[in-house]
Amino acid sequence: MTRGLLIAAPSSGSGKTTLTLGLLRALKRRGVNVRGAKSGPDYIDPRFHEAACGAPCPNLDAWAMGPDRLRALAGGERDGDTLIIEGAMGLFDGAPPEGKGACADLARLFNIPVILVVDASRMAGSIAPLVAGFVAHDPSVHVAGVILNKVGSERHKTMLLRALTPSGLPVFGALPRSSGLTHPDRHLGLVQAGERPDLEAFLNAAADAVEAALDVEAILELAAPITGAEHSPRIPPPAQSVAVAQDQAFAFAYPHLLTDWRDQGAEIRFFSPLANEAPPPCDLVYLPGGYPELHAGRLAASHVFLQGLREAAARRQVYGECGGYMVLGDGLIDADGVRHKMAGLLALETSFAARKLHLGYRHAVAASGPFPGGWTAHEFHYASTIKATGQPLFEVRDAENTDLGPQGLINGSVAGSFLHLIDRA
């Protein structure tokens, strides 16, 4: 049986990711059968988790996924392993209106303990009421201990521990402030794991810091059993064979979707547009999201890829999601205002010259295309739509059930939208 715990925090920016990576690598070095998971819609942190411990990292999205799906992903296929779930945002931060999707929902569903990571860099005695508030806020969420992060000195640490002593809550350690354990980031989050040449050195340094500052054995002993699902929901594959674009420009495909398709007999074949590879023979070409705007010049010059995409559209289905959707359009304008010609398969023009954030969970319904029916999804991008002409693909509502109108485009065998599909509604 899998045993698990949740690493959470009062807010974003508390250092959960670095600490979780250090803990995963430290446990892996000790020979523990450990794997990570990430709460919510996140494509980047899970790849760091996988690099840290060498095991697949699922997304556990309590807004978009049902209990059986969550239990199946958390339970995993390895008996006797330990699952370290990294929360997103603050412990109780979820989607409006009622906060559904917070990582606290996972703690309740799995009945596992929470370790609260507190950025203590700008506080001393005030840590006591902060932690007490999180402990008492919801009795169904068991905050089992605290890790102090970004501690300035031994004196600072003593002050924090003194303030927390009356609570009786375990403190599993105090990590000192360290400029060497920071991540470079960009507009959608951290720079991707595959883009860091120093990744192994970084992960080992994070593990060294965790080993030196935390009671790793006590943290491991805290993990509680997670009951797996009796029935694991599966999303039917959109085609018998699927060619999936995969490189630094197209890295945002959810593993649980690809696994579902493969487990039901679909053949998944990968190719790299940045390497100017044409899609391999298949029934559907899938261009997931990523960072095409950072590689727009290379993609525009990848004539074998673009021509292969156009030829594929004449004989089979082509689907683009977020970044992939933009590449299916007529043109993409980068942050410097330079227009790059794309595949021209949809009457779509997008731009990063005037960035605008589009963010949130979505309910989506498609009448046609490769993904018909109702879906849970999320949207997260900074592109502005200059032109989108043609038949819409989805009818969309947000998490508060506000009608956002039609989104995406479908043109014969070619379809796409800015939405990242997560699960069947």
C-alpha positions in Angstrom: 0.0 0.0 0.0 1.1 3.5 -0.8 1.8 5.9 2.1 1.7 9.6 1.7 1.9 13.1 3.1 1.3 16.6 1.8 3.8 19.4 1.7 1.8 22.7 1.8 2.3 26.3 2.8 0.3 29.4 3.8 1.0 31.0 0.4 2.8 30.7 -2.9 6.5 31.6 -2.8 7.2 29.8 0.6 9.7 27.4 -0.9 7.6 24.2 -1.2 9.1 23.2 -4.6 12.7 23.4 -3.6 12.0 21.7 -0.3 10.0 18.9 -1.9 12.7 18.3 -4.5 15.3 18.1 -1.8 13.2 15.7 0.2 12.5 13.5 -2.8 16.2 13.3 -3.7 17.3 12.7 -0.1 14.8 9.8 0.3 15.9 8.4 -3.1 19.5 8.4 -2.0 18.5 6.5 1.2 17.0 3.8 -0.9 13.4 4.7 -0.2 10.8 3.7 -2.8 9.6 7.3 -3.2 7.7 9.3 -5.8 6.2 12.8 -6.0 2.9 14.2 -7.1 1.8 17.8 -7.7 -1.5 19.3 -6.7 -3.4 21.2 -9.5 -2.7 22.0 -13.1 1.1 22.2 -13.4 3.3 20.9 -16.2 6.7 22.1 -15.0 7.1 21.0 -11.3 6.2 17.4 -12.1 9.2 17.1 -14.4 11.5 18.3 -11.6 9.9 15.7 -9.3 10.6 12.9 -11.8 14.2 14.1 -12.1 14.6 14.2 -8.3 13.4 10.6 -7.6 13.3 8.8 -10.9 9.6 8.0 -10.8 6.6 9.3 -12.8 4.9 12.3 -11.1 1.1 12.6 -11.6 -1.0 15.7 -11.3 -3.6 15.4 -8.7 -6.3 18.0 -9.5 -9.1 18.1 -6.9 -11.1 20.5 -9.1 -10.9 18.8 -12.4 -10.7 15.1 -11.3 -13.1 12.9 -9.5 -12.2 10.9 -6.3 -11.7 7.6 -8.2 -9.3 9.2 -10.7 -7.4 10.9 -7.8 -7.1 7.7 -5.8 -6.0 5.7 -8.8 -3.2 8.2 -9.6 -2.1 8.5 -6.0 -2.2 4.8 -5.3 0.2 4.1 -8.1 1.4 0.7 -9.2 4.3 0.1 -6.8 3.5 -1.6 -3.6 5.0 -0.2 -0.4 6.0 3.2 -1.9 5.9 6.7 -0.3 4.1 9.5 -2.1 5.2 13.1 -1.4 2.5 15.5 -2.7 3.5 19.1 -3.3 0.7 21.5 -2.8 -0.1 24.5 -5.0 -0.5 28.1 -3.7 -1.7 28.2 -0.1 -3.1 25.2 1.7 -6.8 26.4 1.5 -6.5 28.3 -1.8 -8.9 26.9 -4.5 -11.1 28.0 -7.3 -14.0 30.4 -6.7 -16.6 30.5 -5.5 -16.2 27.9 -2.7 -12.4 27.1 -3.0 -12.7 23.7 -4.6 -9.4 22.3 -5.8 -7.3 23.5 -2.9 -4.6 21.0 -1.9 -6.5 20.7 1.4 -9.1 18.7 -0.6 -6.4 16.1 -1.3 -5.5 15.9 2.4 -9.2 15.3 3.2 -9.8 12.8 0.5 -6.7 10.7 1.2 -6.8 11.3 5.0 -3.1 12.1 5.0 -1.1 14.5 7.2 0.0 18.0 6.1 3.4 19.5 6.8 3.2 23.3 6.7 6.2 25.0 5.2 6.4 28.6 6.5 8.6 31.3 5.0 9.9 32.7 8.2 12.2 35.3 6.7 10.2 38.3 7.9 8.8 37.1 11.2 9.6 35.8 14.6 6.9 35.6 17.3 4.2 36.2 14.8 4.7 32.7 13.5 2.8 31.3 16.4 -0.7 32.8 15.6 -0.1 32.1 11.9 0.5 28.4 12.4 -2.2 28.2 15.0 -4.7 29.6 12.5 -3.8 27.0 9.9 -4.0 24.2 12.5 -7.4 25.2 13.8 -9.0 26.4 10.5 -10.4 23.0 9.4 -10.4 20.1 11.8 -10.8 17.7 8.8 -7.3 18.8 7.6 -4.6 17.4 9.9 -1.6 19.8 10.0 0.9 17.5 11.7 4.0 19.7 11.8 6.0 22.6 10.5 9.1 23.2 8.5 10.7 26.6 9.0 12.1 28.0 5.7 14.4 30.9 4.8 15.6 31.2 8.4 18.2 34.0 8.8 20.4 32.8 11.6 20.7 30.5 14.6 19.3 33.3 16.8 16.4 33.7 14.4 15.7 30.0 14.5 15.7 30.0 18.4 13.2 32.8 18.4 10.9 30.9 16.0 11.2 27.7 18.0 10.5 29.5 21.2 7.3 31.0 19.8 6.1 27.6 18.6 6.9 25.6 21.7 3.6 26.3 23.5 1.6 24.8 20.6 3.2 21.4 21.0 3.3 21.1 17.2 6.3 19.2 15.9 8.9 21.3 14.1 10.8 19.0 11.6 13.6 21.5 11.1 14.7 24.9 9.9 16.2 25.5 6.4 18.5 28.5 6.3 18.1 31.2 3.7 20.1 30.2 0.6 20.6 32.2 -2.7 22.1 29.0 -4.2 18.7 27.1 -4.1 16.6 29.4 -6.3 15.0 28.5 -9.6 15.2 30.7 -12.8 11.7 31.4 -14.0 9.7 32.8 -16.9 6.2 34.0 -17.5 4.5 30.6 -17.0 6.6 29.4 -14.0 9.9 27.8 -13.6 12.3 27.2 -16.4 11.7 23.6 -17.5 13.8 20.8 -15.9 15.2 19.8 -19.3 16.6 23.3 -19.8 18.8 23.3 -16.7 22.3 21.9 -17.4 23.0 22.1 -13.7 19.9 20.1 -12.7 21.7 17.2 -11.0 23.9 19.5 -9.1 20.9 21.6 -8.0 18.9 18.5 -6.9 21.8 17.2 -4.9 22.4 20.5 -3.3 18.7 20.7 -2.3 19.0 17.2 -0.8 22.1 18.1 1.1 20.3 21.1 2.6 17.4 19.0 3.6 19.6 16.3 5.1 21.5 18.9 7.1 18.5 20.8 8.4 15.5 18.5 8.7 14.6 15.3 10.6 14.0 13.2 7.4 13.3 10.0 9.3 10.5 11.7 11.3 9.0 13.1 8.2 9.0 9.7 6.5 7.4 8.1 9.5 4.6 10.6 9.4 3.3 9.3 6.0 -0.1 7.6 6.3 -1.8 4.9 4.1 -3.6 6.0 0.9 -6.4 3.7 -0.2 -6.3 3.2 -4.0 -9.4 3.2 -6.3 -11.3 0.0 -7.0 -12.1 1.4 -10.4 -9.7 3.6 -12.4 -11.5 5.9 -14.9 -10.0 5.9 -18.4 -10.3 8.5 -21.1 -10.8 6.9 -24.5 -8.1 7.6 -27.1 -9.1 10.1 -29.8 -7.6 7.8 -32.4 -5.9 4.4 -32.7 -2.5 5.9 -33.4 -1.5 9.4 -32.1 1.6 11.4 -33.0 2.6 13.7 -30.1 4.9 16.7 -30.5 7.4 16.6 -27.7 10.4 19.0 -27.2 11.1 22.2 -25.3 8.4 24.0 -27.4 5.8 21.4 -26.9 6.2 19.9 -23.4 2.8 20.4 -21.8 1.0 17.1 -22.4 -0.6 15.5 -19.3 0.9 12.1 -18.7 -2.4 10.7 -17.4 -4.1 11.3 -20.8 -1.3 9.6 -22.7 -1.3 6.7 -20.3 -5.1 6.3 -20.6 -4.8 6.2 -24.4 -1.9 3.8 -24.3 -3.6 1.5 -21.8 -6.6 1.2 -24.1 -4.5 0.1 -27.0 -3.6 3.3 -28.8 -0.1 3.7 -30.2 1.7 6.8 -29.1 4.6 8.1 -31.2 6.6 11.2 -30.4 8.3 13.6 -32.8 10.2 17.0 -32.4 9.1 20.0 -34.4 12.2 21.9 -33.2 14.3 19.1 -34.8 12.3 19.8 -38.0 10.7 16.4 -37.9 7.5 15.7 -39.7 4.7 13.9 -37.8 5.1 10.2 -38.2 2.3 8.1 -39.8 -0.8 8.2 -37.5 -4.5 8.8 -37.3 -4.2 12.0 -35.2 -1.4 14.6 -34.8 -1.5 16.2 -31.3 0.4 19.4 -30.7 0.3 20.1 -26.9 1.1 23.4 -25.2 4.5 24.7 -24.3 6.6 27.7 -25.3 6.3 28.1 -29.1 6.7 31.8 -28.7 10.2 31.4 -27.5 11.1 29.3 -30.5 8.8 30.9 -33.1 11.7 31.7 -35.5 12.9 28.1 -35.5 9.4 26.7 -35.9 8.7 29.1 -38.8 11.9 27.8 -40.5 11.1 24.2 -39.8 9.7 23.6 -43.3 9.7 19.8 -43.0 7.6 20.0 -39.9 5.2 22.6 -41.2 4.8 20.8 -44.6 4.3 17.5 -42.8 1.6 19.1 -40.7 -0.2 20.4 -43.7 0.0 17.1 -45.5 -1.3 15.3 -42.3 -4.3 17.7 -42.2 -5.3 16.5 -45.7 -5.5 12.9 -44.6 -6.0 12.7 -40.8 -7.0 14.7 -37.7 -4.8 17.5 -36.3 -5.3 18.9 -32.8 -3.5 21.8 -31.1 -3.7 22.8 -27.5 -2.7 26.3 -26.3 0.8 26.6 -27.8 0.0 23.9 -30.3 -3.2 25.8 -31.2 -1.1 29.0 -32.0 1.2 27.0 -34.3 -1.8 25.8 -36.3 -2.7 29.4 -37.0 -1.6 31.8 -39.8 0.9 33.7 -37.7 2.5 34.2 -34.3 3.8 37.6 -33.2 6.6 37.3 -30.6 7.3 39.6 -27.6 9.5 41.8 -29.8 6.7 42.3 -32.2 8.1 40.1 -35.0 5.5 38.1 -36.9 6.4 34.5 -37.7 4.4 32.5 -40.3 2.9 29.3 -38.9 1.1 26.3 -40.4 -1.9 28.3 -41.8 -4.4 25.5 -41.0 -6.6 27.8 -38.9 -7.6 31.4 -39.5 -5.9 32.4 -36.3 -3.4 35.2 -35.4 -1.9 35.4 -31.9 0.5 37.9 -30.3 2.8 38.2 -27.3 3.7 41.8 -28.1 0.9 43.0 -25.8 0.7 40.3 -23.2 -2.6 39.6 -21.3 -3.0 36.9 -18.7 -5.8 34.3 -19.2 -6.0 32.1 -16.2 -8.5 29.7 -14.6 -10.4 26.5 -14.6 -12.9 25.9 -17.4 -15.9 23.7 -18.2 -15.8 22.9 -21.9 -18.2 21.2 -24.2 -17.4 20.3 -27.8 -20.1 19.2 -30.4 -17.4 17.8 -32.7 -13.7 17.4 -33.2 -11.4 14.7 -31.7 -12.6 15.4 -28.1 -16.4 15.7 -28.2 -18.5 16.0 -25.1 -17.9 17.7 -21.8 -14.5 18.3 -20.2 -12.8 19.9 -17.3 -9.9 22.0 -18.4 -7.8 25.0 -17.5 -6.5 28.0 -19.3 -3.1 29.7 -18.6 -1.4 31.8 -21.2 -0.4 35.4 -22.0 -1.1 35.4 -25.7 -3.6 37.9 -27.2 -5.8 36.8 -30.0 -5.6 39.2 -33.0 -7.8 37.2 -35.3 -9.9 34.0 -34.9 -12.3 33.4 -37.8 -14.3 30.3 -38.4 -16.4 27.7 -36.5 -15.7 27.6 -32.7 -14.8 24.3 -31.1 -15.9 24.6 -27.5 -18.6 26.3 -25.5 -16.9 27.4 -22.3 -17.8 28.3 -18.7 -15.5 29.3 -15.9 -15.3 27.8 -12.4 -18.1 30.1 -11.2 -20.3 28.9 -14.1 -20.0 32.2 -15.9 -20.6 31.8 -19.6 -17.3 32.7 -21.5 -18.9 32.0 -24.9 -17.4 29.9 -27.7 -13.6 29.3 -27.8 -11.2 27.6 -30.2 -11.6 26.8 -33.8 -12.4 23.8 -36.0 -11.8 23.6 -39.7 -12.5 20.2 -41.2 -10.0 17.8 -39.8 -8.1 20.5 -37.9 -9.1 21.8 -34.5 -7.7 23.4 -31.4 -8.1 25.9 -28.6 -6.2 27.6 -25.7 -7.8 25.1 -23.2 -5.7 22.3 -21.6 -8.1 19.4 -21.3 -7.7 17.5 -18.0 -10.5 15.0 -17.6 -14.0 14.0 -18.7 -16.7 16.2 -17.1 
